[in-house]
Amino acid sequence: MSDAPAPQDAITSYARQARWTAEPQAPQPGAPVSLPLPERVTARARGTLTAEEWRTEEAAWSDLADARYRACVHRAPLDAAAAPVRVGVKDTVDVAGLPTRLGLRGHRHHARVSNPAIAALPSARAAVTAKVVTTELNIGVGSECVNPYVPQIDPGGSSTGTAVSVAANICDIGLGTDVLGSVRWPAGQCGTVGLRMTQRTSLLEGVFPLSPPMDALGWATRSAADLAYLWPLLGLDRLGAQRPAAEGPYRIGVVANVDGPEGTCGPVMRQALETACGRLEASGQRLDAVRLDDLWALRGPAWELCARQAWDAYQVWRPWVPADLHETTRGALEVGAKVQDDRYAWILERLAHTRATVEGDFDAAGVDAWLLPLDPAAPPDLATADARVSTIPAPGDPDYDLRVAYTPLASFAGLPALTMPVDRDERGAPLCVQLIARRDHEPLLIRLAGLLEEAVGPLGFRPS
């Protein structure tokens, strides 16, 4: 007679060892994971939080949180130094010694050199503790991540794990890439803060290219206060050629193009914009309406540019990265195949002209930054997002004007942009605005986000 346990006993034993739980209530991190970042950094520096305590508590929480929210594709436990700040890196960005999968099931390579932003991190303060989920090749639909704050809401993409890992407190700051909103969308839909940096080729070494003229690094944090704290602490203020923020108050141009038939802004997002405007005015900033007609008309061509360059790149890399692509990835590539050479040349010409003249748009209006909603509509629920055939809208699609949205403005012009929540809808989903500034004015965006966050107050986001 066999002494093997019955199947139900065996699976119960396995579930106990795996720490599976059927509890509907999400676990909440305790100290030291939940400590405000300045307190944790100080505690580690003074030794009141020991390396062993931090490693143990961090690993225990991240095990539970990643099992629930599925943000990571590879975890790297804290080493002996036990740096206090945990960094998650998108799976299309190389980190020396860690695998890069590009969001594909059938591919991995092991980078020997890290992306410059990662290589420059101060090792005593920050450590890469996770490679985080991306959608397939930046353009597929779906990630299998769960939105930590609002599980029924699509967590967005393509830098999905960048935002999810931060919202779940698995990482304190996440590095992703933002082509046409790929950091801003998941950051916004997960209730975090997302910053797209100025487009700068020198920062893109070790980044899988999708559309090189629009590819940019992007970061997510749980709050604007965290972003402001970590920016100088981790030396992120030295990336590129950033300019210090001038003293306020500031003049902000509220983009009037969101209203009217070409704007497609729904009432919920219009109300979120009005909330942001009211809070900024109350904090002493001056707001004026601006129109961006020329740039506004190039949002659709920005998508065409991305699609065509993704298609051209596919012809080069597919012998090196053999994979059975998801139908949504193939659908996005097929949009690019339809962009004709003359149309492509025209878009490139408009891109060069826009970047040569966009400073004049700020000068003419006399404003320091532009303000508008993140998107025309509130974040979609999972059923709506999963129904899409392609992440890239194509001219002629019935919802083309809605899906072209607002994030391409910064991308096409090569500008930095920041998104943050200012309210919640009846589902609890975050409602976000975005701020766009001149090239290399990331510090200004971070300062404005801090002013707005302080004026809005807590929105009550927590893992659920």
N, C-alpha and C positions, 0 to 999 in steps of 0.2 A: 504493500500500500504506500502511495507517495506521501511524503511529508511536506510537499509544496502547499502553500496557502491557497485558499479558494480565490478565484479571480477578484471578487469584491473586496476581500481582505487585502489582496496584493495592491489593488489600485488605491485603497484607502491609505495603506502604508506609504505608497509612492506620493500621494497627494499631500500627506503630512510632511514628508521630507522636502517636497517641492514648495511647501508653504502655499498651496492653493487655498483660496478662501471663497466661500459663497456669500460672504457678508456684502449686503448691498451698499453699505456705507463705506466711502473711501477712507483709507488710512490717512492720517495727517502727520507730517514730519514733526518730530520733537527737536529739542536742542541737542546738538549744536547746528543741525541742518537748517532749522528754521530761524536761526539768529539773523538779524539784519547784517548785511555784508560788512559794514565797517566794524561791527562788534566782533564778528568772527575773525576778520583779518587781524584785529588788535589782539584778540585772545590767543591766536596762534603765535603772533610775534612775541607776546609776553610769556608764553608757555602755560597760561592758565587753561588753555585747551591743548592737551597733549597730542602729539602725532598719532599715537595709538588710539586714543579716544576718538579723534576725528576720523581716522581711517575706518574704524569699526562702525561707528554710527552712520557714516556716509554710505558705506557698502550695504548696510542693512536696509537703509531707506531706499537707495537706488535699486536694489533687487526688487523690493516690493513695488516701487513706482513704475519701473520699466516693465514688469510683468503685467501691470494694469494698463499702461498707456502706450507701450511698444514703440518707444522713441528711438531706441539704439539698435545699430547693427553690429557694434563691437564695443565692449566696455574695457577700459584700461584702469585697473584699480590704482588708487593713490600710492605713490612710491614712498620710500623712507622719509623724504622731505615733507610729505603731506601738505602740499601747498593749499592755502585756504580757498582759492577761487577755482571752480571747476569749469572747464571750457568744453563745449561740444562742437564738433566740426562736421559739416555736411559731407555726405559720402561721395561728393564729386570734387572734394578739395583734398589734396595730398598732405599727409602727415607722415614724416619719416618713421618707419618701423611699424606702421599700422596699415591694414589693407584698405584699398579703395575699390568699391564695387560698382560705382556709377548708377546705383539703383537697380542693377541687373542681377538676376539669380545666377546667371551662367558666366559671370566674369569677376575677376579680382586681380589687382596688381599690387605690388608692395613697393611703395615709394621710398627712395633713398634721401630725398630732399623735401623739406616741408615748404608749404606756401609761405611767402615772406611775413605775412601777418602772424602766423603761428610761430615761425622761427624766431621772431623778435620778442615773444612773450617772456617776461621775467620769471625764471623757473622757481624762484623763492615765493612768488605770489600766485602763480597760476599754473595749472597743469591740464593738458588735454586728457579728459577722462572718458570720452566717448566719441566714436564716429556715429553720426546720427542719420536717420532715414531721409532719403530723397525719393521723389517719384522717379520713374524710369527715365534715365538720360535727361532729366530736368523737364521733360515734356509729356510724360505719361499721366494718366488719371489714377488717383488712388495711391495710398501709402500704407494702409493697415494700421496707422497710428490712431489713437483715440484722443480727442480734444479734452485736455484735463479739466477745464473749467465748465465746458458745456458739451457733454459727450454726444448729444444728438446733432451737433453742428459740425459740418465738414471742417477739419483742421487746416485745409488749404495746402498749397504747394507752390513750387517744388521743394522749397527748403522746409519741409514739413517738420522733420525731427528737430530742426534748429529751434523752432518755437515750442513744440510739444515738450522737449526735454527741459526747457527753461520754465515753462508753466508748471510742469510736474516737479520742479525743484530737483531734477537729476543733474542739471547743469546750472550755473549761475549766469553764464553768457554763452550764446551760441553763434557760431560763424556760419553763414550761408552765402549763397550767391543770389543776386537780384538782377534779372534781365529785364522783365517787364512787370515786376511786382512779386518776384518769387520769394523774397523775404517779407515784404510788406503784407502780402495776403495772409500767410500763416501766422505771422505775428499779430495782425489785427483780428483774425478769426479765433485765435487762442487767447485774446485778451492781454497780450504782452505789448511791448514797445519794439518796433522794428526800424532800423536805420539802414537805408541804402547809402553807400558811400559814393563820392564822386567817381565817375568812370575813369580808371587810370590803369593802363596796360601793365605798368610795372608791378602792380599788386596782384596780378592774375596769374603769375607763374604757379604751376601746380594746380590750376583750376581747369576742369574739363570745359572747353569752350562750347558755347551754344551760339551766341551772336556776339563776336568779339567787340564790335563798336558799342554794344549796350551792356555787356557783362560787367558786373561790379560786385565787390564784396558787400556783404550786409551782416548786421548784427541784431540779435534779439536779447532783451533783458526783461525781467519781471516788472520793472518800473522805470520811469524817466530818472528817478533819483539813483537807482542802481547804475544806469547808463552813465550819468554824470560822474558818479563815484569811480567807476571802473575805467572810464576813458583815459584819465591821466595815470591812474594807478598801474594799468597794464601797458602804458606807453602807446595806446592806440591813437593818441593825439599827435604822434610823430609819423603816422602812416601818411604817405602822400605829401601834400604841401598845404596842410590845413592852416587857415588864418584864424587868429584869436577873435572871439566875438567882441564887437564894440559894446560900449555901455548903452543900455536902453534909456528910455523906452524905445520900442521898435515900431516901425510902420509895416503893416501886413496887408497884402493885397488879397482880398477874397475873390476867388475866381468866379466871375459872373456867368461863364459859359455853361456851368452845370445846370442852369435854369433854361427852360425852353426846349424845343423839340430835339435839338442836337445834344442836349445835356443828359436827358433821360434820368435825372435825379429823382428818386422816389421821396415821398413825404417823410419817411422815417429817417433817411440820411440827411434830408434837408433840415430836419429838426436837430439832428446831431451837430450839423454845421452851425446852426444858430446858437446851440448851447456853447460850442467852442468860441464863437464870436463874442457872446456875452461875457464869458469868463475872461477872455483876453482883454476886452475893453475894461472890465472891472479891475484888472491888474495894472491898468495904466497904459496899455498898448493902443496905438491908433490903427484903425481898420478903414480901408478904402476898397471899393469895388474895382477890379481890373478885368480886362478882357484879353485873352490869349488866342485870338482867332487863327493866326497862322499856325502856331504850334498845335492848337486844338485839332485842326484839320489833319494833322499828321499822326494822330493816334492809330488809325487803321493801318497806314503804311508802316508804322513801327512793327506791328504784328506780322505784316508781310515780309519785312526785312528779316525778322527773327526766323520765320518759317523757311524762307529761301536759304538763309545761311545754315540752318540746321540740316536742310536737304543736301546742300553742297558738302557739308562736313560728313554726312552719312556716306556719301560716295567714297570718301577717303578712309574712314575708320572701320567700315563694316568688315573688311578682311581681317582686321586685327582684333575685333571684338565680336566674334560670332555669337549671336544670341537670337532666340525666338522672341521677337519683340511683341509686346502687348498690342492689341488692336488699337488702343487709343494713341499709343506712340506712333504706330504706322499712320494713323489718321492725321496726326499733326505733321508728320513728314510729307504726306501727300499734299497738304495745303501748300507747303513750300515748293513742291514740284510744279505747281501751276503758276508760280510767279515768273513771268517772262523776263528775258534779259533786258529789254528796253525799260520795263517797269522797275526792275531791280536797279538799273543805272540811275534812273530818275530819283528813286528813294535815297540812294547814296549821295546824290548831289544835294538833295534837300537836307539830309542829315548834316553834311559839311556846312551848308549855309546856315542852318539853325544854330550850330555850335559856335559859329563865328559871330553871330548877331544876338544871341540870347541875353547877354549882359545888358544890351540896350533895352530889352523889355523891362528889366528891373529899373534901369535908370529912368526910362521914360515915365514910368508910373511912380517913381520915387519911393519904392518899397524895398524892404529888406528880405522878405520872403512871401511866398504865395500860400494860401490856405484853401483847402477844398476837401470834400469827403474822400475817404479811401476808395469807395466804390459807389455806383449809383444805387445799389440795393443793399439791404442787410445781408450778413453772411448766410449762405445757403445751408439747408439741412442736408444730411448725408444722401438721402434719396435723390434729391435734385442734382447734387454733384456727380453721383455715380451714373446718372443717365447720360452724361455727356459723351460724345464720340471722340472729341479731340479737345485738348486744352487750348488750342490756337483757333480763334474764330476766323472764318473765311468769308470774304465778301459774298453776299447772297444768302447767308444764314438768316433764318427768320428773326433771331435775337441778336444780330450782329452789332447794332448800335449799343445795346446794353452790355454785351460782353467785351467790346473794345475798351470800355470803362475809362478810368482816369489815370491809372498808374503809368501808362506809356509817356506821359508828359515829361517826367524827370528822366526816364530812360532814353528817349530819343534825343533829348538835349544834353545828356551826360551829366546831369545834376544830382546832388545829394537830396534825399527825401526821407522824412521820418513819419511813421504812423503811430498812433496811440489811441486807446479807447477814451471816450468822453461820456459814454452813457451805455445803458443796456436796454434791449427790447423786452417784450413780454415773455420771450423764451429764455431770457437771461443772456442772450448772445451779445457780444460786445459791438458797439457802434463806434466806428473810428473815423478820425479825420487824418489828413496828411498835410505836412508842411514841406515846402520845396524851397531851397535856397540856391544862391549862386555857387559856382564851382568852389570846392575847397572850404565851404562854410559849414562844415559839420558841427563845429563848436556852437555856432549860432542856433542851429536846429536843436541841439541838446539843451541849450539854455531856454529856448522858447518852450520846449516840451516840459521842462521843469516848472516854468511859470504856469503853464496850462494844467499840469497835473496837480500842483498845489491849489489852484483855483477850483478845479473840479472836485477834489477830495476823493476819499476811498470809494471804489466801486464794488468792493466786497467779493472779488474773485478769489476762489480757493479751489484746490483739487476736489473733484466730486466723482 
